[in-house]
Amino acid sequence: MRGLRIGAIALLLPLLFQLSQRVSAARGQPPLPGISWALGVLGALFLVRALVTERMRGPEANPQKDLLWGVSAGCLLTILSRC
């Protein structure tokens, strides 16, 4: 069950990012330079938080852990999909 939640979050993030980029383009706003670097840093922060939370908290925090793992994986997928 955890794998499904993590996978769903990880796959949803690039889709939402792409939708956001399309809306920005439709409004005439160009993509920001360095957005991939920002996503990489954000993903790294979520990854560190996921590792710490996984180690320090019990099974009652599984939804929070899944969100953290999903966002960190989603950031990586978003970066890869932009290449």
N, CA, C and O atoms as a Maestro MAE file, in Angstrom:
{
 s_m_m2io_version
 :::
 2.0.0
}

f_m_ct {
 s_m_title
 :::
 protein
 m_atom[332] {
  # First column is atom index #
  i_m_mmod_type
  r_m_x_coord
  r_m_y_coord
  r_m_z_coord
  i_m_residue_number
  s_m_chain_name
  s_m_pdb_residue_name
  s_m_pdb_atom_name
  i_m_atomic_number
  :::
  1 25 0.818 -1.196 0.000 1 A "MET " " N  " 7
  2 3 0.000 0.000 0.000 1 A "MET " " CA " 6
  3 2 0.865 1.264 0.000 1 A "MET " " C  " 6
  4 15 0.541 2.246 -0.668 1 A "MET " " O  " 8
  5 25 1.956 1.229 0.748 2 A "ARG " " N  " 7
  6 3 2.836 2.394 0.796 2 A "ARG " " CA " 6
  7 2 3.425 2.683 -0.580 2 A "ARG " " C  " 6
  8 15 3.531 3.840 -0.988 2 A "ARG " " O  " 8
  9 25 3.803 1.640 -1.283 3 A "GLY " " N  " 7
  10 3 4.376 1.821 -2.615 3 A "GLY " " CA " 6
  11 2 3.411 2.489 -3.579 3 A "GLY " " C  " 6
  12 15 3.817 3.299 -4.412 3 A "GLY " " O  " 8
  13 25 2.136 2.150 -3.466 4 A "LEU " " N  " 7
  14 3 1.125 2.771 -4.325 4 A "LEU " " CA " 6
  15 2 0.980 4.259 -4.018 4 A "LEU " " C  " 6
  16 15 0.890 5.083 -4.928 4 A "LEU " " O  " 8
  17 25 0.957 4.592 -2.734 5 A "ARG " " N  " 7
  18 3 0.834 6.006 -2.360 5 A "ARG " " CA " 6
  19 2 2.050 6.797 -2.827 5 A "ARG " " C  " 6
  20 15 1.910 7.885 -3.386 5 A "ARG " " O  " 8
  21 25 3.229 6.259 -2.601 6 A "ILE " " N  " 7
  22 3 4.454 6.936 -3.012 6 A "ILE " " CA " 6
  23 2 4.479 7.098 -4.531 6 A "ILE " " C  " 6
  24 15 4.799 8.171 -5.042 6 A "ILE " " O  " 8
  25 25 4.140 6.030 -5.245 7 A "GLY " " N  " 7
  26 3 4.123 6.081 -6.711 7 A "GLY " " CA " 6
  27 2 3.114 7.077 -7.253 7 A "GLY " " C  " 6
  28 15 3.395 7.795 -8.213 7 A "GLY " " O  " 8
  29 25 1.926 7.121 -6.631 8 A "ALA " " N  " 7
  30 3 0.902 8.062 -7.085 8 A "ALA " " CA " 6
  31 2 1.361 9.504 -6.906 8 A "ALA " " C  " 6
  32 15 1.170 10.335 -7.793 8 A "ALA " " O  " 8
  33 25 1.959 9.796 -5.771 9 A "ILE " " N  " 7
  34 3 2.451 11.152 -5.521 9 A "ILE " " CA " 6
  35 2 3.596 11.475 -6.480 9 A "ILE " " C  " 6
  36 15 3.661 12.571 -7.038 9 A "ILE " " O  " 8
  37 25 4.496 10.512 -6.663 10 A "ALA " " N  " 7
  38 3 5.660 10.733 -7.535 10 A "ALA " " CA " 6
  39 2 5.234 10.967 -8.986 10 A "ALA " " C  " 6
  40 15 5.857 11.766 -9.685 10 A "ALA " " O  " 8
  41 25 4.202 10.297 -9.439 11 A "LEU " " N  " 7
  42 3 3.739 10.481 -10.821 11 A "LEU " " CA " 6
  43 2 2.870 11.722 -10.980 11 A "LEU " " C  " 6
  44 15 2.831 12.320 -12.055 11 A "LEU " " O  " 8
  45 25 2.181 12.105 -9.926 12 A "LEU " " N  " 7
  46 3 1.306 13.270 -9.992 12 A "LEU " " CA " 6
  47 2 2.100 14.572 -10.040 12 A "LEU " " C  " 6
  48 15 1.687 15.522 -10.705 12 A "LEU " " O  " 8
  49 25 3.216 14.623 -9.352 13 A "LEU " " N  " 7
  50 3 3.994 15.859 -9.286 13 A "LEU " " CA " 6
  51 2 4.478 16.340 -10.656 13 A "LEU " " C  " 6
  52 15 4.309 17.521 -10.959 13 A "LEU " " O  " 8
  53 25 5.075 15.482 -11.507 14 A "PRO " " N  " 7
  54 3 5.479 15.981 -12.835 14 A "PRO " " CA " 6
  55 2 4.291 16.435 -13.689 14 A "PRO " " C  " 6
  56 15 4.408 17.380 -14.469 14 A "PRO " " O  " 8
  57 25 3.163 15.767 -13.538 15 A "LEU " " N  " 7
  58 3 1.975 16.167 -14.304 15 A "LEU " " CA " 6
  59 2 1.490 17.551 -13.879 15 A "LEU " " C  " 6
  60 15 1.156 18.388 -14.718 15 A "LEU " " O  " 8
  61 25 1.455 17.780 -12.579 16 A "LEU " " N  " 7
  62 3 1.036 19.091 -12.085 16 A "LEU " " CA " 6
  63 2 2.043 20.178 -12.460 16 A "LEU " " C  " 6
  64 15 1.659 21.308 -12.762 16 A "LEU " " O  " 8
  65 25 3.319 19.838 -12.441 17 A "PHE " " N  " 7
  66 3 4.347 20.795 -12.835 17 A "PHE " " CA " 6
  67 2 4.192 21.163 -14.309 17 A "PHE " " C  " 6
  68 15 4.291 22.334 -14.676 17 A "PHE " " O  " 8
  69 25 3.952 20.168 -15.143 18 A "GLN " " N  " 7
  70 3 3.778 20.427 -16.576 18 A "GLN " " CA " 6
  71 2 2.534 21.290 -16.820 18 A "GLN " " C  " 6
  72 15 2.556 22.188 -17.662 18 A "GLN " " O  " 8
  73 25 1.464 21.019 -16.091 19 A "LEU " " N  " 7
  74 3 0.257 21.833 -16.201 19 A "LEU " " CA " 6
  75 2 0.545 23.273 -15.790 19 A "LEU " " C  " 6
  76 15 0.091 24.213 -16.443 19 A "LEU " " O  " 8
  77 25 1.289 23.442 -14.723 20 A "SER " " N  " 7
  78 3 1.659 24.780 -14.266 20 A "SER " " CA " 6
  79 2 2.496 25.508 -15.317 20 A "SER " " C  " 6
  80 15 2.307 26.703 -15.545 20 A "SER " " O  " 8
  81 25 3.413 24.793 -15.953 21 A "GLN " " N  " 7
  82 3 4.243 25.410 -16.990 21 A "GLN " " CA " 6
  83 2 3.395 25.830 -18.196 21 A "GLN " " C  " 6
  84 15 3.640 26.876 -18.796 21 A "GLN " " O  " 8
  85 25 2.405 25.016 -18.544 22 A "ARG " " N  " 7
  86 3 1.522 25.369 -19.667 22 A "ARG " " CA " 6
  87 2 0.680 26.598 -19.357 22 A "ARG " " C  " 6
  88 15 0.488 27.460 -20.215 22 A "ARG " " O  " 8
  89 25 0.179 26.677 -18.127 23 A "VAL " " N  " 7
  90 3 -0.612 27.842 -17.732 23 A "VAL " " CA " 6
  91 2 0.258 29.092 -17.771 23 A "VAL " " C  " 6
  92 15 -0.179 30.138 -18.251 23 A "VAL " " O  " 8
  93 25 1.480 28.991 -17.271 24 A "SER " " N  " 7
  94 3 2.397 30.134 -17.304 24 A "SER " " CA " 6
  95 2 2.710 30.554 -18.735 24 A "SER " " C  " 6
  96 15 2.752 31.746 -19.039 24 A "SER " " O  " 8
  97 25 2.927 29.584 -19.608 25 A "ALA " " N  " 7
  98 3 3.213 29.894 -21.014 25 A "ALA " " CA " 6
  99 2 2.010 30.556 -21.681 25 A "ALA " " C  " 6
  100 15 2.171 31.465 -22.495 25 A "ALA " " O  " 8
  101 25 0.811 30.103 -21.339 26 A "ALA " " N  " 7
  102 3 -0.393 30.692 -21.915 26 A "ALA " " CA " 6
  103 2 -0.570 32.138 -21.461 26 A "ALA " " C  " 6
  104 15 -1.149 32.949 -22.185 26 A "ALA " " O  " 8
  105 25 -0.083 32.461 -20.285 27 A "ARG " " N  " 7
  106 3 -0.156 33.830 -19.779 27 A "ARG " " CA " 6
  107 2 0.997 34.694 -20.272 27 A "ARG " " C  " 6
  108 15 1.071 35.883 -19.959 27 A "ARG " " O  " 8
  109 25 1.894 34.089 -21.045 28 A "GLY " " N  " 7
  110 3 3.010 34.837 -21.600 28 A "GLY " " CA " 6
  111 2 4.219 34.925 -20.695 28 A "GLY " " C  " 6
  112 15 5.102 35.751 -20.927 28 A "GLY " " O  " 8
  113 25 4.278 34.102 -19.680 29 A "GLN " " N  " 7
  114 3 5.419 34.105 -18.765 29 A "GLN " " CA " 6
  115 2 6.390 33.012 -19.175 29 A "GLN " " C  " 6
  116 15 6.012 31.842 -19.227 29 A "GLN " " O  " 8
  117 25 7.634 33.371 -19.466 30 A "PRO " " N  " 7
  118 3 8.613 32.356 -19.875 30 A "PRO " " CA " 6
  119 2 9.040 31.507 -18.668 30 A "PRO " " C  " 6
  120 15 8.901 31.937 -17.523 30 A "PRO " " O  " 8
  121 25 9.562 30.300 -18.932 31 A "PRO " " N  " 7
  122 3 10.055 29.477 -17.826 31 A "PRO " " CA " 6
  123 2 11.239 30.155 -17.129 31 A "PRO " " C  " 6
  124 15 12.065 30.805 -17.770 31 A "PRO " " O  " 8
  125 25 11.299 29.995 -15.848 32 A "LEU " " N  " 7
  126 3 12.379 30.611 -15.078 32 A "LEU " " CA " 6
  127 2 13.683 29.864 -15.289 32 A "LEU " " C  " 6
  128 15 13.696 28.633 -15.315 32 A "LEU " " O  " 8
  129 25 14.775 30.589 -15.437 33 A "PRO " " N  " 7
  130 3 16.067 29.902 -15.543 33 A "PRO " " CA " 6
  131 2 16.432 29.297 -14.181 33 A "PRO " " C  " 6
  132 15 16.190 29.891 -13.131 33 A "PRO " " O  " 8
  133 25 17.011 28.118 -14.235 34 A "GLY " " N  " 7
  134 3 17.439 27.469 -13.001 34 A "GLY " " CA " 6
  135 2 16.357 26.699 -12.277 34 A "GLY " " C  " 6
  136 15 16.552 26.280 -11.135 34 A "GLY " " O  " 8
  137 25 15.217 26.505 -12.924 35 A "ILE " " N  " 7
  138 3 14.118 25.807 -12.248 35 A "ILE " " CA " 6
  139 2 14.492 24.354 -11.955 35 A "ILE " " C  " 6
  140 15 14.060 23.794 -10.948 35 A "ILE " " O  " 8
  141 25 15.290 23.744 -12.826 36 A "SER " " N  " 7
  142 3 15.706 22.365 -12.573 36 A "SER " " CA " 6
  143 2 16.605 22.284 -11.344 36 A "SER " " C  " 6
  144 15 16.523 21.328 -10.573 36 A "SER " " O  " 8
  145 25 17.459 23.280 -11.164 37 A "TRP " " N  " 7
  146 3 18.309 23.307 -9.968 37 A "TRP " " CA " 6
  147 2 17.455 23.480 -8.717 37 A "TRP " " C  " 6
  148 15 17.703 22.837 -7.698 37 A "TRP " " O  " 8
  149 25 16.467 24.335 -8.793 38 A "ALA " " N  " 7
  150 3 15.581 24.549 -7.646 38 A "ALA " " CA " 6
  151 2 14.815 23.271 -7.307 38 A "ALA " " C  " 6
  152 15 14.654 22.930 -6.135 38 A "ALA " " O  " 8
  153 25 14.347 22.572 -8.331 39 A "LEU " " N  " 7
  154 3 13.656 21.300 -8.096 39 A "LEU " " CA " 6
  155 2 14.598 20.264 -7.491 39 A "LEU " " C  " 6
  156 15 14.195 19.473 -6.639 39 A "LEU " " O  " 8
  157 25 15.847 20.273 -7.934 40 A "GLY " " N  " 7
  158 3 16.835 19.347 -7.387 40 A "GLY " " CA " 6
  159 2 17.101 19.596 -5.910 40 A "GLY " " C  " 6
  160 15 17.182 18.657 -5.119 40 A "GLY " " O  " 8
  161 25 17.233 20.852 -5.548 41 A "VAL " " N  " 7
  162 3 17.458 21.195 -4.133 41 A "VAL " " CA " 6
  163 2 16.238 20.842 -3.304 41 A "VAL " " C  " 6
  164 15 16.366 20.293 -2.209 41 A "VAL " " O  " 8
  165 25 15.053 21.153 -3.819 42 A "LEU " " N  " 7
  166 3 13.825 20.818 -3.116 42 A "LEU " " CA " 6
  167 2 13.690 19.310 -2.932 42 A "LEU " " C  " 6
  168 15 13.326 18.838 -1.854 42 A "LEU " " O  " 8
  169 25 13.984 18.561 -3.987 43 A "GLY " " N  " 7
  170 3 13.932 17.103 -3.896 43 A "GLY " " CA " 6
  171 2 14.930 16.555 -2.890 43 A "GLY " " C  " 6
  172 15 14.623 15.615 -2.157 43 A "GLY " " O  " 8
  173 25 16.132 17.140 -2.850 44 A "ALA " " N  " 7
  174 3 17.149 16.699 -1.889 44 A "ALA " " CA " 6
  175 2 16.701 16.978 -0.464 44 A "ALA " " C  " 6
  176 15 16.904 16.149 0.423 44 A "ALA " " O  " 8
  177 25 16.095 18.137 -0.235 45 A "LEU " " N  " 7
  178 3 15.596 18.452 1.106 45 A "LEU " " CA " 6
  179 2 14.499 17.481 1.536 45 A "LEU " " C  " 6
  180 15 14.487 17.018 2.676 45 A "LEU " " O  " 8
  181 25 13.589 17.178 0.632 46 A "PHE " " N  " 7
  182 3 12.540 16.218 0.957 46 A "PHE " " CA " 6
  183 2 13.111 14.820 1.166 46 A "PHE " " C  " 6
  184 15 12.613 14.065 2.001 46 A "PHE " " O  " 8
  185 25 14.144 14.473 0.419 47 A "LEU " " N  " 7
  186 3 14.783 13.167 0.591 47 A "LEU " " CA " 6
  187 2 15.435 13.052 1.962 47 A "LEU " " C  " 6
  188 15 15.289 12.031 2.635 47 A "LEU " " O  " 8
  189 25 16.147 14.081 2.376 48 A "VAL " " N  " 7
  190 3 16.769 14.060 3.704 48 A "VAL " " CA " 6
  191 2 15.695 13.968 4.784 48 A "VAL " " C  " 6
  192 15 15.828 13.202 5.739 48 A "VAL " " O  " 8
  193 25 14.639 14.746 4.627 49 A "ARG " " N  " 7
  194 3 13.547 14.710 5.603 49 A "ARG " " CA " 6
  195 2 12.888 13.328 5.634 49 A "ARG " " C  " 6
  196 15 12.530 12.837 6.704 49 A "ARG " " O  " 8
  197 25 12.727 12.703 4.466 50 A "ALA " " N  " 7
  198 3 12.133 11.365 4.408 50 A "ALA " " CA " 6
  199 2 13.023 10.343 5.109 50 A "ALA " " C  " 6
  200 15 12.528 9.488 5.843 50 A "ALA " " O  " 8
  201 25 14.324 10.427 4.888 51 A "LEU " " N  " 7
  202 3 15.251 9.498 5.540 51 A "LEU " " CA " 6
  203 2 15.211 9.642 7.060 51 A "LEU " " C  " 6
  204 15 15.165 8.649 7.786 51 A "LEU " " O  " 8
  205 25 15.230 10.883 7.529 52 A "VAL " " N  " 7
  206 3 15.198 11.124 8.973 52 A "VAL " " CA " 6
  207 2 13.873 10.673 9.567 52 A "VAL " " C  " 6
  208 15 13.851 10.029 10.616 52 A "VAL " " O  " 8
  209 25 12.774 11.003 8.912 53 A "THR " " N  " 7
  210 3 11.452 10.628 9.421 53 A "THR " " CA " 6
  211 2 11.285 9.117 9.424 53 A "THR " " C  " 6
  212 15 10.702 8.562 10.356 53 A "THR " " O  " 8
  213 25 11.783 8.451 8.405 54 A "GLU " " N  " 7
  214 3 11.685 6.991 8.335 54 A "GLU " " CA " 6
  215 2 12.414 6.340 9.502 54 A "GLU " " C  " 6
  216 15 11.964 5.336 10.055 54 A "GLU " " O  " 8
  217 25 13.522 6.917 9.858 55 A "ARG " " N  " 7
  218 3 14.348 6.336 10.913 55 A "ARG " " CA " 6
  219 2 13.847 6.679 12.315 55 A "ARG " " C  " 6
  220 15 13.970 5.865 13.230 55 A "ARG " " O  " 8
  221 25 13.285 7.870 12.491 56 A "MET " " N  " 7
  222 3 12.964 8.360 13.824 56 A "MET " " CA " 6
  223 2 11.505 8.157 14.244 56 A "MET " " C  " 6
  224 15 11.207 8.173 15.438 56 A "MET " " O  " 8
  225 25 10.613 7.970 13.308 57 A "ARG " " N  " 7
  226 3 9.192 7.866 13.654 57 A "ARG " " CA " 6
  227 2 8.698 6.457 13.382 57 A "ARG " " C  " 6
  228 15 9.271 5.725 12.575 57 A "ARG " " O  " 8
  229 25 7.650 6.097 14.053 58 A "GLY " " N  " 7
  230 3 7.089 4.762 13.931 58 A "GLY " " CA " 6
  231 2 6.079 4.654 12.802 58 A "GLY " " C  " 6
  232 15 5.962 5.555 11.971 58 A "GLY " " O  " 8
  233 25 5.348 3.538 12.777 59 A "PRO " " N  " 7
  234 3 4.393 3.305 11.689 59 A "PRO " " CA " 6
  235 2 3.212 4.278 11.673 59 A "PRO " " C  " 6
  236 15 2.513 4.379 10.665 59 A "PRO " " O  " 8
  237 25 2.983 4.989 12.766 60 A "GLU " " N  " 7
  238 3 1.878 5.952 12.781 60 A "GLU " " CA " 6
  239 2 2.139 7.124 11.845 60 A "GLU " " C  " 6
  240 15 1.209 7.837 11.469 60 A "GLU " " O  " 8
  241 25 3.378 7.326 11.474 61 A "ALA " " N  " 7
  242 3 3.739 8.436 10.582 61 A "ALA " " CA " 6
  243 2 3.883 7.983 9.130 61 A "ALA " " C  " 6
  244 15 4.447 8.718 8.320 61 A "ALA " " O  " 8
  245 25 3.396 6.812 8.783 62 A "ASN " " N  " 7
  246 3 3.549 6.313 7.414 62 A "ASN " " CA " 6
  247 2 2.966 7.239 6.344 62 A "ASN " " C  " 6
  248 15 3.593 7.409 5.299 62 A "ASN " " O  " 8
  249 25 1.788 7.846 6.560 63 A "PRO " " N  " 7
  250 3 1.296 8.771 5.520 63 A "PRO " " CA " 6
  251 2 2.249 9.954 5.291 63 A "PRO " " C  " 6
  252 15 2.467 10.370 4.153 63 A "PRO " " O  " 8
  253 25 2.810 10.488 6.374 64 A "GLN " " N  " 7
  254 3 3.765 11.587 6.232 64 A "GLN " " CA " 6
  255 2 5.024 11.107 5.520 64 A "GLN " " C  " 6
  256 15 5.550 11.806 4.653 64 A "GLN " " O  " 8
  257 25 5.505 9.934 5.873 65 A "LYS " " N  " 7
  258 3 6.695 9.376 5.227 65 A "LYS " " CA " 6
  259 2 6.450 9.167 3.740 65 A "LYS " " C  " 6
  260 15 7.303 9.481 2.911 65 A "LYS " " O  " 8
  261 25 5.283 8.636 3.411 66 A "ASP " " N  " 7
  262 3 4.949 8.382 2.009 66 A "ASP " " CA " 6
  263 2 4.904 9.677 1.213 66 A "ASP " " C  " 6
  264 15 5.353 9.724 0.067 66 A "ASP " " O  " 8
  265 25 4.361 10.728 1.818 67 A "LEU " " N  " 7
  266 3 4.323 12.023 1.153 67 A "LEU " " CA " 6
  267 2 5.740 12.532 0.899 67 A "LEU " " C  " 6
  268 15 6.039 13.017 -0.192 67 A "LEU " " O  " 8
  269 25 6.597 12.424 1.886 68 A "LEU " " N  " 7
  270 3 7.974 12.886 1.730 68 A "LEU " " CA " 6
  271 2 8.718 12.101 0.652 68 A "LEU " " C  " 6
  272 15 9.403 12.688 -0.185 68 A "LEU " " O  " 8
  273 25 8.583 10.772 0.673 69 A "TRP " " N  " 7
  274 3 9.231 9.943 -0.350 69 A "TRP " " CA " 6
  275 2 8.666 10.263 -1.732 69 A "TRP " " C  " 6
  276 15 9.408 10.352 -2.710 69 A "TRP " " O  " 8
  277 25 7.337 10.437 -1.803 70 A "GLY " " N  " 7
  278 3 6.697 10.725 -3.085 70 A "GLY " " CA " 6
  279 2 7.120 12.054 -3.675 70 A "GLY " " C  " 6
  280 15 7.359 12.154 -4.879 70 A "GLY " " O  " 8
  281 25 7.215 13.075 -2.836 71 A "VAL " " N  " 7
  282 3 7.627 14.390 -3.339 71 A "VAL " " CA " 6
  283 2 9.089 14.359 -3.777 71 A "VAL " " C  " 6
  284 15 9.439 14.944 -4.802 71 A "VAL " " O  " 8
  285 25 9.937 13.688 -3.016 72 A "SER " " N  " 7
  286 3 11.348 13.628 -3.431 72 A "SER " " CA " 6
  287 2 11.496 12.860 -4.738 72 A "SER " " C  " 6
  288 15 12.268 13.271 -5.605 72 A "SER " " O  " 8
  289 25 10.780 11.765 -4.898 73 A "ALA " " N  " 7
  290 3 10.819 11.020 -6.155 73 A "ALA " " CA " 6
  291 2 10.166 11.816 -7.282 73 A "ALA " " C  " 6
  292 15 10.633 11.777 -8.420 73 A "ALA " " O  " 8
  293 25 9.095 12.532 -6.971 74 A "GLY " " N  " 7
  294 3 8.418 13.350 -7.973 74 A "GLY " " CA " 6
  295 2 9.298 14.478 -8.483 74 A "GLY " " C  " 6
  296 15 9.255 14.817 -9.665 74 A "GLY " " O  " 8
  297 25 10.093 15.061 -7.598 75 A "CYS " " N  " 7
  298 3 11.043 16.108 -8.039 75 A "CYS " " CA " 6
  299 2 12.055 15.518 -9.029 75 A "CYS " " C  " 6
  300 15 12.371 16.133 -10.047 75 A "CYS " " O  " 8
  301 25 12.546 14.342 -8.720 76 A "LEU " " N  " 7
  302 3 13.493 13.695 -9.629 76 A "LEU " " CA " 6
  303 2 12.827 13.391 -10.970 76 A "LEU " " C  " 6
  304 15 13.415 13.644 -12.022 76 A "LEU " " O  " 8
  305 25 11.624 12.857 -10.943 77 A "LEU " " N  " 7
  306 3 10.912 12.570 -12.194 77 A "LEU " " CA " 6
  307 2 10.631 13.843 -13.001 77 A "LEU " " C  " 6
  308 15 10.688 13.839 -14.230 77 A "LEU " " O  " 8
  309 25 10.331 14.915 -12.296 78 A "THR " " N  " 7
  310 3 10.069 16.191 -12.982 78 A "THR " " CA " 6
  311 2 11.332 16.672 -13.686 78 A "THR " " C  " 6
  312 15 11.274 17.121 -14.830 78 A "THR " " O  " 8
  313 25 12.463 16.580 -13.011 79 A "ILE " " N  " 7
  314 3 13.733 16.983 -13.627 79 A "ILE " " CA " 6
  315 2 14.031 16.112 -14.835 79 A "ILE " " C  " 6
  316 15 14.425 16.617 -15.887 79 A "ILE " " O  " 8
  317 25 13.845 14.808 -14.689 80 A "LEU " " N  " 7
  318 3 14.121 13.890 -15.802 80 A "LEU " " CA " 6
  319 2 13.187 14.123 -16.975 80 A "LEU " " C  " 6
  320 15 13.600 13.993 -18.127 80 A "LEU " " O  " 8
  321 25 11.943 14.463 -16.704 81 A "SER " " N  " 7
  322 3 10.987 14.684 -17.790 81 A "SER " " CA " 6
  323 2 11.269 15.983 -18.533 81 A "SER " " C  " 6
  324 15 10.839 16.140 -19.675 81 A "SER " " O  " 8
  325 25 11.976 16.909 -17.911 82 A "ARG " " N  " 7
  326 3 12.322 18.176 -18.557 82 A "ARG " " CA " 6
  327 2 13.517 18.043 -19.486 82 A "ARG " " C  " 6
  328 15 13.739 18.915 -20.326 82 A "ARG " " O  " 8
  329 25 14.283 16.987 -19.358 83 A "CYS " " N  " 7
  330 3 15.493 16.807 -20.184 83 A "CYS " " CA " 6
  331 2 15.164 16.354 -21.583 83 A "CYS " " C  " 6
  332 15 16.067 16.159 -22.397 83 A "CYS " " O  " 8
  :::
 }
 m_bond[331] {
  # First column is bond index #
  i_m_from
  i_m_to
  i_m_order
  :::
  1 1 2 1
  2 2 3 1
  3 3 4 2
  4 3 5 1
  5 5 6 1
  6 6 7 1
  7 7 8 2
  8 7 9 1
  9 9 10 1
  10 10 11 1
  11 11 12 2
  12 11 13 1
  13 13 14 1
  14 14 15 1
  15 15 16 2
  16 15 17 1
  17 17 18 1
  18 18 19 1
  19 19 20 2
  20 19 21 1
  21 21 22 1
  22 22 23 1
  23 23 24 2
  24 23 25 1
  25 25 26 1
  26 26 27 1
  27 27 28 2
  28 27 29 1
  29 29 30 1
  30 30 31 1
  31 31 32 2
  32 31 33 1
  33 33 34 1
  34 34 35 1
  35 35 36 2
  36 35 37 1
  37 37 38 1
  38 38 39 1
  39 39 40 2
  40 39 41 1
  41 41 42 1
  42 42 43 1
  43 43 44 2
  44 43 45 1
  45 45 46 1
  46 46 47 1
  47 47 48 2
  48 47 49 1
  49 49 50 1
  50 50 51 1
  51 51 52 2
  52 51 53 1
  53 53 54 1
  54 54 55 1
  55 55 56 2
  56 55 57 1
  57 57 58 1
  58 58 59 1
  59 59 60 2
  60 59 61 1
  61 61 62 1
  62 62 63 1
  63 63 64 2
  64 63 65 1
  65 65 66 1
  66 66 67 1
  67 67 68 2
  68 67 69 1
  69 69 70 1
  70 70 71 1
  71 71 72 2
  72 71 73 1
  73 73 74 1
  74 74 75 1
  75 75 76 2
  76 75 77 1
  77 77 78 1
  78 78 79 1
  79 79 80 2
  80 79 81 1
  81 81 82 1
  82 82 83 1
  83 83 84 2
  84 83 85 1
  85 85 86 1
  86 86 87 1
  87 87 88 2
  88 87 89 1
  89 89 90 1
  90 90 91 1
  91 91 92 2
  92 91 93 1
  93 93 94 1
  94 94 95 1
  95 95 96 2
  96 95 97 1
  97 97 98 1
  98 98 99 1
  99 99 100 2
  100 99 101 1
  101 101 102 1
  102 102 103 1
  103 103 104 2
  104 103 105 1
  105 105 106 1
  106 106 107 1
  107 107 108 2
  108 107 109 1
  109 109 110 1
  110 110 111 1
  111 111 112 2
  112 111 113 1
  113 113 114 1
  114 114 115 1
  115 115 116 2
  116 115 117 1
  117 117 118 1
  118 118 119 1
  119 119 120 2
  120 119 121 1
  121 121 122 1
  122 122 123 1
  123 123 124 2
  124 123 125 1
  125 125 126 1
  126 126 127 1
  127 127 128 2
  128 127 129 1
  129 129 130 1
  130 130 131 1
  131 131 132 2
  132 131 133 1
  133 133 134 1
  134 134 135 1
  135 135 136 2
  136 135 137 1
  137 137 138 1
  138 138 139 1
  139 139 140 2
  140 139 141 1
  141 141 142 1
  142 142 143 1
  143 143 144 2
  144 143 145 1
  145 145 146 1
  146 146 147 1
  147 147 148 2
  148 147 149 1
  149 149 150 1
  150 150 151 1
  151 151 152 2
  152 151 153 1
  153 153 154 1
  154 154 155 1
  155 155 156 2
  156 155 157 1
  157 157 158 1
  158 158 159 1
  159 159 160 2
  160 159 161 1
  161 161 162 1
  162 162 163 1
  163 163 164 2
  164 163 165 1
  165 165 166 1
  166 166 167 1
  167 167 168 2
  168 167 169 1
  169 169 170 1
  170 170 171 1
  171 171 172 2
  172 171 173 1
  173 173 174 1
  174 174 175 1
  175 175 176 2
  176 175 177 1
  177 177 178 1
  178 178 179 1
  179 179 180 2
  180 179 181 1
  181 181 182 1
  182 182 183 1
  183 183 184 2
  184 183 185 1
  185 185 186 1
  186 186 187 1
  187 187 188 2
  188 187 189 1
  189 189 190 1
  190 190 191 1
  191 191 192 2
  192 191 193 1
  193 193 194 1
  194 194 195 1
  195 195 196 2
  196 195 197 1
  197 197 198 1
  198 198 199 1
  199 199 200 2
  200 199 201 1
  201 201 202 1
  202 202 203 1
  203 203 204 2
  204 203 205 1
  205 205 206 1
  206 206 207 1
  207 207 208 2
  208 207 209 1
  209 209 210 1
  210 210 211 1
  211 211 212 2
  212 211 213 1
  213 213 214 1
  214 214 215 1
  215 215 216 2
  216 215 217 1
  217 217 218 1
  218 218 219 1
  219 219 220 2
  220 219 221 1
  221 221 222 1
  222 222 223 1
  223 223 224 2
  224 223 225 1
  225 225 226 1
  226 226 227 1
  227 227 228 2
  228 227 229 1
  229 229 230 1
  230 230 231 1
  231 231 232 2
  232 231 233 1
  233 233 234 1
  234 234 235 1
  235 235 236 2
  236 235 237 1
  237 237 238 1
  238 238 239 1
  239 239 240 2
  240 239 241 1
  241 241 242 1
  242 242 243 1
  243 243 244 2
  244 243 245 1
  245 245 246 1
  246 246 247 1
  247 247 248 2
  248 247 249 1
  249 249 250 1
  250 250 251 1
  251 251 252 2
  252 251 253 1
  253 253 254 1
  254 254 255 1
  255 255 256 2
  256 255 257 1
  257 257 258 1
  258 258 259 1
  259 259 260 2
  260 259 261 1
  261 261 262 1
  262 262 263 1
  263 263 264 2
  264 263 265 1
  265 265 266 1
  266 266 267 1
  267 267 268 2
  268 267 269 1
  269 269 270 1
  270 270 271 1
  271 271 272 2
  272 271 273 1
  273 273 274 1
  274 274 275 1
  275 275 276 2
  276 275 277 1
  277 277 278 1
  278 278 279 1
  279 279 280 2
  280 279 281 1
  281 281 282 1
  282 282 283 1
  283 283 284 2
  284 283 285 1
  285 285 286 1
  286 286 287 1
  287 287 288 2
  288 287 289 1
  289 289 290 1
  290 290 291 1
  291 291 292 2
  292 291 293 1
  293 293 294 1
  294 294 295 1
  295 295 296 2
  296 295 297 1
  297 297 298 1
  298 298 299 1
  299 299 300 2
  300 299 301 1
  301 301 302 1
  302 302 303 1
  303 303 304 2
  304 303 305 1
  305 305 306 1
  306 306 307 1
  307 307 308 2
  308 307 309 1
  309 309 310 1
  310 310 311 1
  311 311 312 2
  312 311 313 1
  313 313 314 1
  314 314 315 1
  315 315 316 2
  316 315 317 1
  317 317 318 1
  318 318 319 1
  319 319 320 2
  320 319 321 1
  321 321 322 1
  322 322 323 1
  323 323 324 2
  324 323 325 1
  325 325 326 1
  326 326 327 1
  327 327 328 2
  328 327 329 1
  329 329 330 1
  330 330 331 1
  331 331 332 2
  :::
 }
}
